[in-house]
Amino acid sequence: MPLEFVNLLGEKISDAQIQARKAEAHQEQARRKKSADDKSFHKGWRVTGIPPGALEEARAEALRLGRIEEQNGRAAKEFSEMNWIQNHRGKAVRSKPYEIKDSADECAALAEKAGWLRVRVEEIKRDTRKGVAGGL
């Protein structure tokens, strides 16, 4: 005995109607996913920079490695402060991003006063489109 399905009103529903509704639901789900893929989401503002003392630590580490190189008979590389600052990846001043850009700008000003180097305010975006780089 095959199963018979009924709707809320007690009317019988055929297998063809069930399959049509499934196909319609699948198409609607695919349409929603496609429209969501075309969006990018603003996730806040992040303040990044080089913390106070990091440059001195890097310089000391370079000197230590230079001494080791000299002991091994090789020429030590000279520490380039500008090169290190340009290539160093900044750390977040605050782990949680700011929702308002003015707050992030104020934090950046305070971080510069506190001795942070190369302070930047970066927008955080999440891009849901495929093949598009997201993030900072």
MARZATI-177563 format. One record per residue: residue number from 1; residue in three letters; x, y, z of N, C-alpha, C in turn. Coordinates in nm, 2 decimals, m for minus. Example, Ala and Ser with C-alpha at 12.3 -4.5 7.8 and 13.67 -1.06 7.14 Angstrom:
- 1, ALA, 1.32, m0.57, 0.78, 1.23, m0.45, 0.78, 1.32, m0.33, 0.78
- 2, SER, 1.28, m0.22, 0.71, 1.37, m0.11, 0.71, 1.29, 0.00, 0.79
REM end
This chain:
- 1, MET, 0.08, m0.12, 0.00, 0.00, 0.00, 0.00, 0.09, 0.12, 0.00
- 2, PRO, 0.08, 0.20, m0.10, 0.17, 0.32, m0.11, 0.12, 0.43, m0.01
- 3, LEU, 0.22, 0.52, 0.02, 0.19, 0.63, 0.11, 0.11, 0.74, 0.03
- 4, GLU, 0.01, 0.80, 0.10, m0.06, 0.91, 0.04, m0.04, 1.03, 0.13
- 5, PHE, 0.00, 1.14, 0.07, 0.02, 1.26, 0.14, m0.10, 1.36, 0.12
- 6, VAL, m0.12, 1.43, 0.23, m0.23, 1.53, 0.23, m0.17, 1.67, 0.28
- 7, ASN, m0.24, 1.77, 0.23, m0.19, 1.91, 0.28, m0.27, 1.94, 0.41
- 8, LEU, m0.26, 2.06, 0.45, m0.32, 2.10, 0.58, m0.47, 2.10, 0.57
- 9, LEU, m0.53, 2.11, 0.45, m0.67, 2.10, 0.43, m0.73, 1.96, 0.42
- 10, GLY, m0.64, 1.87, 0.41, m0.68, 1.73, 0.40, m0.69, 1.68, 0.25
- 11, GLU, m0.65, 1.77, 0.16, m0.66, 1.73, 0.02, m0.53, 1.65, m0.02
- 12, LYS, m0.56, 1.55, m0.10, m0.45, 1.46, m0.14, m0.35, 1.53, m0.23
- 13, ILE, m0.22, 1.50, m0.22, m0.12, 1.56, m0.30, m0.05, 1.44, m0.38
- 14, SER, m0.04, 1.46, m0.51, 0.02, 1.36, m0.59, 0.17, 1.37, m0.59
- 15, ASP, 0.24, 1.26, m0.63, 0.38, 1.25, m0.64, 0.44, 1.36, m0.73
- 16, ALA, 0.37, 1.39, m0.84, 0.41, 1.50, m0.93, 0.41, 1.63, m0.86
- 17, GLN, 0.31, 1.66, m0.78, 0.31, 1.79, m0.71, 0.42, 1.80, m0.61
- 18, ILE, 0.45, 1.69, m0.54, 0.56, 1.68, m0.45, 0.70, 1.71, m0.52
- 19, GLN, 0.72, 1.64, m0.63, 0.84, 1.66, m0.71, 0.85, 1.81, m0.76
- 20, ALA, 0.74, 1.87, m0.80, 0.74, 2.00, m0.85, 0.78, 2.10, m0.74
- 21, ARG, 0.72, 2.08, m0.62, 0.75, 2.16, m0.50, 0.90, 2.15, m0.46
- 22, LYS, 0.95, 2.03, m0.47, 1.10, 2.01, m0.44, 1.18, 2.08, m0.53
- 23, ALA, 1.15, 2.07, m0.66, 1.23, 2.14, m0.77, 1.22, 2.30, m0.75
- 24, GLU, 1.10, 2.34, m0.71, 1.08, 2.49, m0.69, 1.16, 2.53, m0.57
- 25, ALA, 1.16, 2.45, m0.46, 1.24, 2.49, m0.34, 1.39, 2.49, m0.37
- 26, HIS, 1.43, 2.39, m0.45, 1.57, 2.38, m0.49, 1.62, 2.51, m0.57
- 27, GLN, 1.53, 2.55, m0.67, 1.56, 2.67, m0.75, 1.56, 2.79, m0.66
- 28, GLU, 1.47, 2.80, m0.56, 1.47, 2.92, m0.47, 1.59, 2.92, m0.39
- 29, GLN, 1.64, 2.81, m0.34, 1.76, 2.80, m0.26, 1.88, 2.84, m0.34
- 30, ALA, 1.89, 2.80, m0.46, 2.00, 2.83, m0.55, 2.00, 2.98, m0.58
- 31, ARG, 1.88, 3.04, m0.60, 1.87, 3.18, m0.62, 1.91, 3.26, m0.50
- 32, ARG, 1.87, 3.22, m0.38, 1.92, 3.29, m0.26, 2.07, 3.28, m0.24
- 33, LYS, 2.12, 3.16, m0.27, 2.27, 3.15, m0.25, 2.34, 3.24, m0.35
- 34, LYS, 2.29, 3.25, m0.47, 2.36, 3.33, m0.57, 2.35, 3.48, m0.53
- 35, SER, 2.24, 3.52, m0.48, 2.23, 3.66, m0.44, 2.31, 3.69, m0.32
- 36, ALA, 2.33, 3.59, m0.23, 2.42, 3.61, m0.11, 2.56, 3.61, m0.16
- 37, ASP, 2.60, 3.54, m0.26, 2.73, 3.54, m0.31, 2.78, 3.67, m0.37
- 38, ASP, 2.68, 3.75, m0.41, 2.71, 3.88, m0.47, 2.73, 3.99, m0.37
- 39, LYS, 2.73, 3.96, m0.24, 2.74, 4.07, m0.14, 2.87, 4.06, m0.07
- 40, SER, 2.91, 4.18, m0.02, 3.03, 4.18, 0.07, 2.98, 4.25, 0.19
- 41, PHE, 3.03, 4.21, 0.31, 2.99, 4.26, 0.43, 3.10, 4.34, 0.50
- 42, HIS, 3.06, 4.46, 0.55, 3.15, 4.54, 0.63, 3.16, 4.48, 0.77
- 43, LYS, 3.28, 4.45, 0.82, 3.29, 4.39, 0.95, 3.36, 4.48, 1.05
- 44, GLY, 3.38, 4.61, 1.01, 3.44, 4.70, 1.11, 3.57, 4.76, 1.06
- 45, TRP, 3.64, 4.82, 1.16, 3.77, 4.89, 1.13, 3.87, 4.84, 1.23
- 46, ARG, 3.99, 4.80, 1.18, 4.10, 4.75, 1.26, 4.22, 4.85, 1.26
- 47, VAL, 4.27, 4.87, 1.38, 4.39, 4.96, 1.39, 4.51, 4.87, 1.41
- 48, THR, 4.61, 4.88, 1.32, 4.73, 4.80, 1.32, 4.85, 4.89, 1.33
- 49, GLY, 4.96, 4.83, 1.37, 5.09, 4.90, 1.38, 5.19, 4.82, 1.44
- 50, ILE, 5.31, 4.88, 1.45, 5.42, 4.81, 1.52, 5.43, 4.85, 1.66
- 51, PRO, 5.42, 4.76, 1.75, 5.42, 4.80, 1.90, 5.55, 4.86, 1.94
- 52, PRO, 5.54, 4.94, 2.05, 5.66, 5.00, 2.11, 5.76, 4.89, 2.15
- 53, GLY, 5.88, 4.91, 2.12, 5.98, 4.81, 2.16, 6.01, 4.70, 2.06
- 54, ALA, 5.92, 4.68, 1.97, 5.94, 4.57, 1.87, 6.06, 4.60, 1.78
- 55, LEU, 6.08, 4.72, 1.74, 6.20, 4.76, 1.66, 6.33, 4.73, 1.74
- 56, GLU, 6.33, 4.77, 1.86, 6.45, 4.75, 1.94, 6.48, 4.60, 1.96
- 57, GLU, 6.37, 4.52, 1.98, 6.39, 4.37, 1.99, 6.44, 4.32, 1.86
- 58, ALA, 6.39, 4.36, 1.75, 6.44, 4.31, 1.62, 6.59, 4.35, 1.60
- 59, ARG, 6.62, 4.47, 1.64, 6.76, 4.52, 1.62, 6.85, 4.43, 1.71
- 60, ALA, 6.81, 4.40, 1.83, 6.89, 4.32, 1.92, 6.90, 4.17, 1.87
- 61, GLU, 6.80, 4.12, 1.81, 6.80, 3.99, 1.75, 6.89, 3.99, 1.63
- 62, ALA, 6.89, 4.09, 1.55, 6.98, 4.10, 1.44, 7.13, 4.10, 1.48
- 63, LEU, 7.16, 4.18, 1.59, 7.29, 4.18, 1.64, 7.34, 4.05, 1.69
- 64, ARG, 7.25, 3.98, 1.76, 7.28, 3.85, 1.82, 7.31, 3.75, 1.70
- 65, LEU, 7.22, 3.75, 1.60, 7.25, 3.66, 1.48, 7.37, 3.70, 1.41
- 66, GLY, 7.40, 3.83, 1.41, 7.53, 3.88, 1.34, 7.65, 3.83, 1.41
- 67, ARG, 7.65, 3.82, 1.55, 7.76, 3.77, 1.62, 7.78, 3.62, 1.60
- 68, ILE, 7.67, 3.55, 1.59, 7.67, 3.41, 1.56, 7.74, 3.38, 1.42
- 69, GLU, 7.69, 3.47, 1.32, 7.75, 3.45, 1.19, 7.90, 3.48, 1.19
- 70, GLU, 7.94, 3.58, 1.26, 8.08, 3.62, 1.27, 8.16, 3.50, 1.33
- 71, GLN, 8.11, 3.44, 1.43, 8.17, 3.33, 1.50, 8.19, 3.21, 1.40
- 72, ASN, 8.09, 3.20, 1.31, 8.10, 3.09, 1.22, 8.18, 3.13, 1.09
- 73, GLY, 8.24, 3.25, 1.09, 8.33, 3.28, 0.98, 8.26, 3.35, 0.87
- 74, ARG, 8.13, 3.38, 0.88, 8.06, 3.44, 0.77, 8.04, 3.59, 0.80
- 75, ALA, 8.02, 3.67, 0.70, 7.99, 3.81, 0.71, 7.85, 3.83, 0.76
- 76, ALA, 7.84, 3.92, 0.86, 7.71, 3.95, 0.92, 7.63, 4.05, 0.83
- 77, LYS, 7.50, 4.03, 0.82, 7.42, 4.12, 0.75, 7.39, 4.25, 0.83
- 78, GLU, 7.39, 4.36, 0.77, 7.36, 4.48, 0.84, 7.21, 4.50, 0.86
- 79, PHE, 7.17, 4.54, 0.98, 7.03, 4.56, 1.01, 6.98, 4.69, 0.94
- 80, SER, 6.88, 4.67, 0.86, 6.82, 4.79, 0.80, 6.68, 4.82, 0.87
- 81, GLU, 6.68, 4.93, 0.94, 6.56, 4.97, 1.01, 6.45, 5.00, 0.92
- 82, MET, 6.47, 5.07, 0.82, 6.36, 5.11, 0.72, 6.30, 4.98, 0.65
- 83, ASN, 6.39, 4.89, 0.61, 6.35, 4.77, 0.55, 6.27, 4.69, 0.65
- 84, TRP, 6.31, 4.68, 0.77, 6.23, 4.60, 0.87, 6.10, 4.67, 0.89
- 85, ILE, 6.09, 4.80, 0.90, 5.96, 4.86, 0.93, 5.87, 4.84, 0.81
- 86, GLN, 5.92, 4.85, 0.69, 5.83, 4.83, 0.57, 5.78, 4.69, 0.56
- 87, ASN, 5.86, 4.59, 0.59, 5.83, 4.45, 0.57, 5.76, 4.39, 0.69
- 88, HIS, 5.77, 4.45, 0.81, 5.71, 4.39, 0.93, 5.56, 4.40, 0.92
- 89, ARG, 5.49, 4.29, 0.95, 5.35, 4.29, 0.95, 5.30, 4.34, 1.09
- 90, GLY, 5.21, 4.44, 1.08, 5.17, 4.51, 1.20, 5.08, 4.42, 1.28
- 91, LYS, 5.07, 4.45, 1.41, 4.98, 4.38, 1.50, 4.86, 4.47, 1.53
- 92, ALA, 4.75, 4.41, 1.57, 4.63, 4.48, 1.60, 4.65, 4.55, 1.73
- 93, VAL, 4.62, 4.68, 1.74, 4.63, 4.76, 1.86, 4.52, 4.71, 1.96
- 94, ARG, 4.40, 4.67, 1.90, 4.29, 4.62, 1.98, 4.25, 4.49, 1.91
- 95, SER, 4.22, 4.39, 1.98, 4.18, 4.26, 1.92, 4.05, 4.27, 1.85
- 96, LYS, 3.95, 4.34, 1.92, 3.82, 4.35, 1.86, 3.81, 4.47, 1.77
- 97, PRO, 3.76, 4.46, 1.65, 3.75, 4.57, 1.55, 3.65, 4.67, 1.60
- 98, TYR, 3.67, 4.80, 1.56, 3.58, 4.91, 1.59, 3.47, 4.91, 1.49
- 99, GLU, 3.35, 4.94, 1.54, 3.23, 4.95, 1.45, 3.23, 5.09, 1.38
- 100, ILE, 3.29, 5.19, 1.44, 3.28, 5.33, 1.38, 3.42, 5.37, 1.35
- 101, LYS, 3.43, 5.43, 1.23, 3.57, 5.47, 1.18, 3.63, 5.58, 1.27
- 102, ASP, 3.54, 5.67, 1.32, 3.59, 5.78, 1.41, 3.66, 5.72, 1.54
- 103, SER, 3.60, 5.61, 1.59, 3.66, 5.54, 1.70, 3.80, 5.49, 1.67
- 104, ALA, 3.81, 5.43, 1.55, 3.93, 5.37, 1.51, 4.04, 5.48, 1.48
- 105, ASP, 4.00, 5.59, 1.43, 4.09, 5.70, 1.41, 4.14, 5.75, 1.54
- 106, GLU, 4.05, 5.76, 1.64, 4.09, 5.81, 1.77, 4.19, 5.71, 1.84
- 107, CYS, 4.17, 5.58, 1.82, 4.26, 5.48, 1.87, 4.39, 5.49, 1.80
- 108, ALA, 4.39, 5.52, 1.67, 4.52, 5.53, 1.60, 4.60, 5.65, 1.65
- 109, ALA, 4.53, 5.76, 1.68, 4.60, 5.87, 1.73, 4.66, 5.85, 1.87
- 110, LEU, 4.59, 5.78, 1.95, 4.64, 5.74, 2.08, 4.76, 5.64, 2.07
- 111, ALA, 4.75, 5.55, 1.98, 4.86, 5.45, 1.96, 4.98, 5.52, 1.91
- 112, GLU, 4.97, 5.62, 1.83, 5.09, 5.69, 1.78, 5.15, 5.77, 1.90
- 113, LYS, 5.07, 5.83, 1.98, 5.12, 5.90, 2.10, 5.19, 5.80, 2.20
- 114, ALA, 5.14, 5.68, 2.20, 5.20, 5.58, 2.29, 5.32, 5.52, 2.24
- 115, GLY, 5.36, 5.55, 2.12, 5.49, 5.50, 2.06, 5.48, 5.39, 1.96
- 116, TRP, 5.36, 5.36, 1.91, 5.34, 5.27, 1.80, 5.39, 5.33, 1.67
- 117, LEU, 5.45, 5.24, 1.59, 5.51, 5.29, 1.46, 5.41, 5.24, 1.35
- 118, ARG, 5.41, 5.32, 1.24, 5.34, 5.28, 1.12, 5.19, 5.24, 1.15
- 119, VAL, 5.12, 5.32, 1.22, 4.98, 5.29, 1.26, 4.89, 5.31, 1.14
- 120, ARG, 4.80, 5.22, 1.12, 4.71, 5.22, 1.01, 4.57, 5.19, 1.05
- 121, VAL, 4.47, 5.25, 0.99, 4.33, 5.21, 1.01, 4.29, 5.14, 0.88
- 122, GLU, 4.24, 5.01, 0.90, 4.21, 4.93, 0.78, 4.06, 4.89, 0.80
- 123, GLU, 3.99, 4.89, 0.68, 3.86, 4.84, 0.68, 3.86, 4.69, 0.67
- 124, ILE, 3.77, 4.62, 0.74, 3.76, 4.48, 0.74, 3.63, 4.45, 0.66
- 125, LYS, 3.65, 4.38, 0.55, 3.53, 4.34, 0.47, 3.54, 4.19, 0.45
- 126, ARG, 3.42, 4.13, 0.44, 3.41, 3.99, 0.41, 3.34, 3.98, 0.27
- 127, ASP, 3.41, 3.94, 0.17, 3.36, 3.94, 0.04, 3.32, 3.79, 0.01
- 128, THR, 3.19, 3.77, m0.01, 3.14, 3.63, m0.03, 3.14, 3.59, m0.17
- 129, ARG, 3.18, 3.67, m0.26, 3.19, 3.63, m0.40, 3.31, 3.54, m0.42
- 130, LYS, 3.29, 3.44, m0.51, 3.40, 3.35, m0.53, 3.50, 3.41, m0.62
- 131, GLY, 3.63, 3.39, m0.59, 3.74, 3.44, m0.67, 3.78, 3.58, m0.64
- 132, VAL, 3.71, 3.64, m0.54, 3.74, 3.78, m0.50, 3.81, 3.78, m0.36
- 133, ALA, 3.92, 3.84, m0.35, 3.99, 3.85, m0.23, 3.92, 3.93, m0.13
- 134, GLY, 3.90, 3.88, m0.01, 3.84, 3.95, 0.10, 3.93, 3.98, 0.21
- 135, GLY, 3.88, 4.02, 0.32, 3.96, 4.05, 0.44, 4.00, 4.19, 0.45
- 136, LEU, 4.12, 4.21, 0.48, 4.17, 4.35, 0.51, 4.19, 4.42, 0.38
REM end
